[in-house]
Structures are given as C-alpha cells and as structure tokens.
Amino acid sequence: MCLLSEFLDGKLKLFPPEILFHTNHDFMRLGKITIFPIKSLDGISVAEATITAGGILQGDRVYAIFDEQGGVVNGKRTPRVHELRCAFDDGIREVRLWEDGGGRPEQFSFEAPAALNRWLSAFFGFAVELRHEPKAGFPDDLTAFGPTVVSEASVQSVGRWYPGLDLENVRRRFRTNLEVLDGPAFCEDALFGEADELKRFHIGSVAFLGHNPCQRCAVPTRDPASGQGTAGFQKQFMEWRRQEIPPWANQQRFNHYYRFAVNTSIPADQAGKCLRIGDEVVI
C-alpha cells in the first residue's frame, strides 16, 4: 500500500490512500456523469445513471457502428468519425445527426434503423450498420468493462499542459464516464492497486472494482471537432504525466505514462442500483 507522509512536530506521520478522499473532512463526490449512447460519437451529461445487468451505465455505448467486415467504425480506425456530430432526445429513442461545420441536421428513430444506416453509409462512404446491445454495450475492454473514472482536477491539469485546450476540449478527447470533485489532481490513481488486485471502492451505493490506469489510443491526440492531430501531443503528455505522477500511485502499473483515468468493472450484484451527481466516493 502506498503511504503519504509528512513531518509533524519532528515525527513522521503516515497517511493511507483513503485520506485522499477527504477534503475539509468531506468525502470526494461525483460531479459529472457522461454517457456515450453511440460508441465513438458525442456524449451527453446526465444527472443519474442506473447500472445494467451487464455492469455498465444504462445507455452508455449501447449502440455501435459496424462495417461490412464486422469491424467497429471508431475514431481509432476512421478519423472521419470526428466530423460527425449527434444529439439525442431525453429517452435516447431518437438521434439527430449532422456533419460538423455544415449540412442540415437530420432526425432518426432507433426503432427504424434503415434510414439511419443509409445516412451513416453515405456519410462514411461505405456501407455500415448500427447495432444495439442494451445490457452489456460495446466496451473496448471485455474485462474492465465498467465506466472510466477521473477527477476534474486531473482534467484541469491536462488542459494546462497544452495552451489553448479548455476543460471541454480535454473531456471530449478522453471521453471519461465519471468525473469526481474535491480531490487533488490524479487522485483517481488511488483507485487501482497491484497487478493481481481488483481494488474495491464505492460511489454512493454502487460498488466498483478498480483495474488499472487506462491506456490511451490515438484518439486523444486529435482535436475532437476537426480530427486534426495535435503535434507532439502523446510525447508531451507522457513527459508531464511522468513528472506529475502522485506519490499514492502504484508506479509499477505504468509501463508507460500515456495512461489517464481508471478502468473499472461493476460486480453483477450491483445491477439496478443508481449513481447520482453528488454521491460520495469512498475506498
């Protein structure tokens, strides 16, 4: 276990990682919930989210776009994804789609996907199909399939590394589900342990298992609106992340420093529970 320490009255005082989750004697709290109904496309902020039987946030990445070869159309493989904007109705029954910077938005029902598939195929220039999996969604990691967790302070720190990047730009690059408040930068690095350990913590009544610091792909290196790469983004990120790694982080879990936010899973017995803005975070 990593321990923080400081000298008080000439004596060394040790602090367990749990102390990180207290600021002015209050627990850290959940400040933002973002779900991404269509994998790789725009997210929406919600005030609460129910845990499904598959261990995901209800509505998160429950749709995905597939090509004729069965591959997922995402920002890693298809940069044109960055030019596609979308908005959803409150019940995520319909989606409005348009090309960033031009074109008239068009509204589609998820219950009548043929028109939606035609529009998406025309946009990408090859045949695609939207698929739906409401229980388990379409996670990248089939082991750490739960929501990703980061702190607002960490997002703010990354924004300071790159002149001109505001908070929303960083959020759109890294596409994290849960953002917590009242902790120091990279306090989420206390939510994972050793390589063979699943570290248990709670947000409100929901139990989570922290797996590892999330390895990032090429997507965050690109501007989320234009898809244009930011020169030197990954190299600069790794250097700043190395310099600012907190003392409570298990550095053995960092084979490189292009890692940000924490991957989780949610045990099956948590299905039906609800996360809400303001919920406390407790290890």
NORNOR-V622886 format. One record per backbone hydrogen bond with DSSP energy under -0.5 kcal/mol. CO is the residue of the C=O (numbers start at 1). NH is the residue of the N-H. E is the energy in kcal/mol with one decimal. If there is no record, write none. Layout:
co=CO nh=NH e=E
co=CO nh=NH e=E
This chain:
co=2 nh=17 e=-0.5
co=4 nh=15 e=-3.2
co=6 nh=8 e=-0.6
co=6 nh=13 e=-3.0
co=8 nh=11 e=-2.0
co=11 nh=8 e=-3.1
co=11 nh=13 e=-0.5
co=13 nh=6 e=-1.6
co=15 nh=4 e=-2.6
co=16 nh=19 e=-2.0
co=17 nh=20 e=-2.1
co=18 nh=21 e=-1.6
co=19 nh=22 e=-1.5
co=21 nh=28 e=-1.2
co=23 nh=26 e=-1.5
co=26 nh=23 e=-2.4
co=28 nh=281 e=-2.9
co=29 nh=181 e=-3.1
co=30 nh=278 e=-3.1
co=32 nh=179 e=-2.4
co=33 nh=46 e=-2.2
co=35 nh=37 e=-0.5
co=35 nh=44 e=-2.6
co=36 nh=61 e=-2.5
co=37 nh=39 e=-0.6
co=37 nh=62 e=-0.5
co=37 nh=63 e=-2.1
co=38 nh=41 e=-2.3
co=44 nh=35 e=-2.4
co=46 nh=33 e=-0.5
co=47 nh=277 e=-2.3
co=49 nh=275 e=-2.9
co=50 nh=58 e=-2.9
co=51 nh=272 e=-3.0
co=52 nh=55 e=-1.8
co=56 nh=52 e=-2.6
co=57 nh=60 e=-2.6
co=59 nh=61 e=-0.6
co=59 nh=62 e=-0.6
co=61 nh=138 e=-1.8
co=62 nh=133 e=-3.0
co=63 nh=39 e=-3.2
co=64 nh=66 e=-0.5
co=64 nh=131 e=-2.8
co=65 nh=73 e=-3.4
co=66 nh=129 e=-2.5
co=67 nh=70 e=-1.7
co=71 nh=67 e=-2.6
co=72 nh=74 e=-0.9
co=74 nh=77 e=-0.5
co=74 nh=78 e=-2.9
co=78 nh=81 e=-2.2
co=79 nh=82 e=-1.9
co=80 nh=83 e=-1.7
co=81 nh=84 e=-1.7
co=83 nh=85 e=-0.6
co=83 nh=100 e=-3.4
co=85 nh=98 e=-1.9
co=87 nh=96 e=-3.2
co=89 nh=92 e=-1.7
co=93 nh=110 e=-2.5
co=94 nh=89 e=-1.5
co=95 nh=108 e=-2.6
co=96 nh=87 e=-1.7
co=97 nh=106 e=-2.4
co=98 nh=85 e=-2.8
co=99 nh=102 e=-2.0
co=102 nh=99 e=-0.5
co=106 nh=97 e=-2.6
co=108 nh=95 e=-2.6
co=109 nh=112 e=-1.2
co=112 nh=115 e=-0.6
co=112 nh=116 e=-0.6
co=113 nh=117 e=-3.1
co=114 nh=118 e=-2.1
co=115 nh=119 e=-2.2
co=116 nh=120 e=-2.5
co=117 nh=121 e=-2.5
co=118 nh=122 e=-2.2
co=119 nh=123 e=-2.2
co=120 nh=124 e=-2.6
co=121 nh=125 e=-2.0
co=121 nh=126 e=-0.9
co=127 nh=68 e=-0.7
co=129 nh=66 e=-2.9
co=131 nh=64 e=-1.8
co=133 nh=137 e=-1.3
co=135 nh=54 e=-0.8
co=140 nh=142 e=-0.6
co=143 nh=145 e=-1.2
co=148 nh=178 e=-2.6
co=149 nh=262 e=-2.2
co=150 nh=180 e=-2.2
co=151 nh=155 e=-1.8
co=152 nh=156 e=-2.5
co=153 nh=157 e=-2.0
co=154 nh=158 e=-2.3
co=155 nh=159 e=-2.0
co=156 nh=160 e=-1.4
co=157 nh=161 e=-1.0
co=158 nh=161 e=-0.8
co=158 nh=162 e=-0.6
co=159 nh=162 e=-0.8
co=161 nh=163 e=-0.5
co=162 nh=165 e=-2.1
co=164 nh=166 e=-0.7
co=166 nh=170 e=-2.0
co=167 nh=171 e=-2.3
co=168 nh=172 e=-2.5
co=169 nh=173 e=-1.6
co=170 nh=174 e=-2.1
co=171 nh=175 e=-2.5
co=177 nh=34 e=-2.9
co=178 nh=150 e=-2.4
co=179 nh=31 e=-2.7
co=179 nh=32 e=-1.7
co=180 nh=152 e=-2.7
co=181 nh=29 e=-1.1
co=184 nh=187 e=-1.8
co=186 nh=189 e=-1.6
co=187 nh=190 e=-1.9
co=188 nh=191 e=-2.2
co=189 nh=192 e=-0.5
co=194 nh=197 e=-1.9
co=197 nh=199 e=-0.7
co=199 nh=210 e=-3.6
co=201 nh=208 e=-3.4
co=202 nh=282 e=-2.7
co=203 nh=206 e=-1.9
co=206 nh=203 e=-2.2
co=208 nh=201 e=-1.8
co=209 nh=265 e=-1.7
co=210 nh=199 e=-2.0
co=212 nh=263 e=-2.8
co=214 nh=260 e=-2.2
co=218 nh=221 e=-1.4
co=219 nh=222 e=-2.0
co=221 nh=230 e=-3.4
co=223 nh=227 e=-2.5
co=228 nh=223 e=-3.3
co=229 nh=231 e=-0.7
co=230 nh=233 e=-2.1
co=232 nh=236 e=-2.5
co=233 nh=237 e=-2.7
co=234 nh=238 e=-2.5
co=235 nh=239 e=-1.8
co=236 nh=240 e=-2.4
co=237 nh=241 e=-2.9
co=238 nh=242 e=-2.1
co=239 nh=243 e=-2.0
co=240 nh=244 e=-2.0
co=242 nh=245 e=-0.9
co=246 nh=249 e=-1.5
co=249 nh=251 e=-1.2
co=250 nh=253 e=-2.2
co=251 nh=254 e=-1.7
co=253 nh=255 e=-0.8
co=257 nh=259 e=-1.1
co=258 nh=216 e=-2.1
co=261 nh=214 e=-2.7
co=262 nh=149 e=-1.7
co=263 nh=211 e=-3.0
co=263 nh=212 e=-0.7
co=264 nh=146 e=-2.6
co=265 nh=209 e=-2.5
co=267 nh=270 e=-2.0
co=268 nh=271 e=-1.6
co=270 nh=273 e=-2.1
co=273 nh=51 e=-2.8
co=275 nh=49 e=-2.1
co=276 nh=279 e=-2.2
co=279 nh=30 e=-2.9
co=280 nh=204 e=-2.9
co=280 nh=282 e=-0.5
co=281 nh=28 e=-0.5
co=282 nh=202 e=-3.5
